[in-house]
């Protein structure tokens, strides 16, 4: 099924909970101040699209394609990114809240998370090699059998990563953050 192609358009202040987003391939489009909360974005393609100051909480993304998608100052609470089309999946997240979302088994190689709230995220079995977590709150996020090689956690906080259950070769941590790697050993460090 060929979807219509929509190129280089701005969509501003649209409430997609009341008006359905056209099933299409969106290329280089910008969604600004839009509300997608709990809407179905399944089988839609977003390539080089920017989402700015928008609410995408609990969106349904079965087979949705996000290629080079940028989310800035967005709410993405409870999104199951593992339901997305994995082919060419790539994101950048800036100043966004992704609490309670899941990236289970996703390939997020080189993904940037800049000043994001990432509490209670499932990063299990996720490829986060060379990912950058810049000033992110990772409270209660789960890293289990995750590839964190060359990932940068130096300015992030509240994370718990068990080095025996994750691949951490050449990952970057601050001195304070490196102490979080020892939590699983129940040590008394003063």
C-alpha positions in Angstrom: 0.0 0.0 0.0 1.5 3.3 -1.1 1.0 6.1 1.3 0.8 9.8 0.3 4.1 11.7 0.6 4.0 14.9 2.6 7.2 17.0 2.4 8.5 20.0 4.3 5.3 21.2 5.9 4.6 22.7 9.3 1.8 21.5 11.5 1.1 23.9 14.3 -1.2 23.7 17.4 -3.2 20.7 16.1 -5.1 18.5 18.5 -4.8 15.0 17.0 -7.0 13.6 19.7 -9.9 15.3 17.9 -8.5 15.3 14.3 -6.8 12.2 13.0 -3.4 12.5 11.5 -3.4 11.4 7.8 -1.7 8.1 7.3 1.2 9.1 5.1 5.0 9.3 4.8 6.1 12.6 6.3 9.5 13.9 5.2 11.2 17.0 6.7 8.0 18.1 8.4 7.7 20.0 11.7 5.0 19.3 14.3 4.9 22.3 16.7 2.7 22.5 19.8 0.6 19.5 18.8 -1.3 17.0 21.0 -1.0 13.4 19.9 -1.8 12.0 23.3 -3.0 8.3 23.1 -3.4 8.6 19.3 -2.7 5.8 16.8 0.4 6.6 14.7 0.8 3.0 13.5 2.1 2.4 10.1 3.1 6.0 9.5 6.6 7.0 8.4 8.4 10.1 9.8 11.7 10.9 8.1 13.8 13.9 9.2 10.8 15.2 11.1 10.9 17.5 14.1 8.4 17.4 17.0 8.6 20.5 19.1 6.8 21.2 22.4 4.3 18.5 21.6 2.5 15.8 23.7 3.0 12.3 22.4 2.2 10.5 25.6 0.9 6.9 25.2 0.9 7.1 21.4 0.5 3.8 19.6 3.4 3.2 17.3 3.0 -0.3 15.9 5.2 -0.5 12.8 5.7 3.3 12.8 8.9 4.4 11.2 11.0 7.1 12.9 14.2 7.9 10.8 16.2 10.8 12.1 13.3 12.1 14.2 14.1 14.9 16.6 11.9 15.5 19.7 12.5 18.8 21.5 10.7 19.7 24.7 8.1 16.9 24.2 6.2 14.6 26.5 6.6 11.0 25.5 5.3 9.2 28.6 4.6 5.5 28.3 5.6 5.1 24.6 6.5 1.5 23.5 9.2 2.4 21.0 10.0 -1.4 20.8 6.7 -1.6 18.7 8.2 0.7 16.0 9.5 -0.5 12.7 13.2 -1.2 13.6 14.5 -0.5 10.1 16.6 2.7 10.1 15.2 3.7 13.5 17.0 6.8 14.7 16.1 9.6 17.2 17.4 12.6 19.0 15.7 13.7 22.2 16.2 17.2 23.6 14.7 18.4 26.9 12.0 15.8 26.7 10.2 13.6 29.3 10.1 9.9 28.3 9.2 8.4 31.7 7.7 4.9 31.7 8.6 4.3 28.0 10.2 1.2 26.6 13.1 0.7 24.2 13.3 -3.1 24.8 15.6 -4.7 22.2 15.8 -1.4 20.1 18.9 -0.4 18.2 19.7 3.1 19.5 23.3 3.2 18.5 24.6 6.8 18.6 21.3 8.1 20.0 21.5 11.5 21.8 19.4 12.1 25.0 20.0 15.7 25.9 18.7 17.0 29.3 15.9 14.4 29.3 13.9 12.9 32.1 14.3 9.1 31.6 12.7 7.6 34.7 11.4 4.0 34.7 12.6 3.4 31.2 13.1 -0.2 30.0 16.5 -0.3 28.1 16.8 -4.1 28.4 18.6 -5.8 25.6 18.9 -2.4 23.9 21.9 -1.4 21.7 23.0 1.9 23.2 26.6 1.8 21.9 28.0 5.3 21.5 24.8 6.8 22.9 25.1 10.1 24.8 23.1 10.7 27.9 23.8 14.4 28.6 22.4 15.7 32.0 19.7 13.0 32.1 17.8 11.7 35.1 17.8 7.9 34.8 16.1 7.1 38.1 14.7 3.5 38.1 15.6 2.9 34.5 16.5 -0.7 33.7 19.6 -1.8 31.9 19.7 -5.5 31.5 21.9 -7.3 28.8 22.3 -3.9 27.2 25.1 -2.8 24.9 26.5 0.3 26.5 29.9 0.2 24.9 31.3 3.8 24.4 28.1 5.3 25.8 28.5 8.6 27.6 26.9 8.9 31.1 29.4 11.5 32.5 26.8 14.2 33.3 23.8 11.9 34.0 22.6 10.8 37.4 20.3 8.4 39.3 21.3 5.5 37.2 21.9 1.9 38.3 23.8 -0.3 35.9 25.1 -3.7 36.9 28.5 -4.2 35.1 28.1 -8.0 35.2 24.8 -7.8 33.2 25.7 -5.2 30.6 28.5 -4.6 28.1 30.3 -1.4 29.3 33.6 -1.5 27.3 34.9 2.1 27.0 31.7 3.6 28.4 32.3 7.0 30.0 31.3 7.9 33.6 32.1 10.7 36.0 33.9 9.7 39.2 30.7 10.1 41.2 28.6 8.2 38.6 31.1 5.3 38.6 30.1 4.6 42.2 26.6 3.6 40.8 28.3 0.7 39.1 29.2 -0.7 42.5 25.7 -0.7 44.0 25.1 -4.4 43.0 28.0 -5.4 45.3 26.4 -3.9 48.4 29.6 -2.2 49.5 30.0 0.4 52.2 32.0 3.2 50.5 32.8 6.3 52.4 
